[in-house]
């Protein structure tokens, strides 16, 4: 498969690590820092959080840092389907150590008018 063409539906049948590699490639190519910077104000205005996703290690650290500096809040998800996945914390540990998120950066549904909304 050429990296400049989208994979066919069978990409979901590829090994997990290969799927993550495909996702990272397309995220870096099309979900640029400029794009994230452009949507930051809308995320803040609408009160929508961005999920820090453990299983896919996304968004990238530089994206989290950029959005945090613009006032975007975050939620955390493991996408767990078993105890071993629930205990996995490598990415969030890296985020906390490298970016320094604090309680003010975390989405709190009770503070949002109209209820909770998260995107990833």
Steps between C-alpha positions, in 0.01 A plus 500: 500500500631841409495742789352764271181303448247414763499135607206286398259361757733208573736734686294430812606137473868594521696438821437758771845662481474534122160670531647743754785575257249576223300725734811690612610553140166650391463704819843657448430563132149646521442601863772762509582733786355786295174308466485432874582866572214603272242288686625583851280809545187309393580221746539750785188696404284189474641341816600184317787294640759310299559143611850387584476145373730243658466219246583713195735736688316794352491787447871559459682670790556820301126513425408462866747773594373736229134449595574529873668836443182612322276403792360173365411243765563127484345171601678166523396167353655155498266325256532207738348165426679314778690551826843504335393788274343689788835497680693635202611858575816558292364775276322700770814475717704642211243777449508595869881495514560685172208742481422550868122489481335600824150487644397820319573328167260212569143505370236504772152424361327674789661830397364490145162655423279255317679187621815314411645470150833343409663439163808314393 
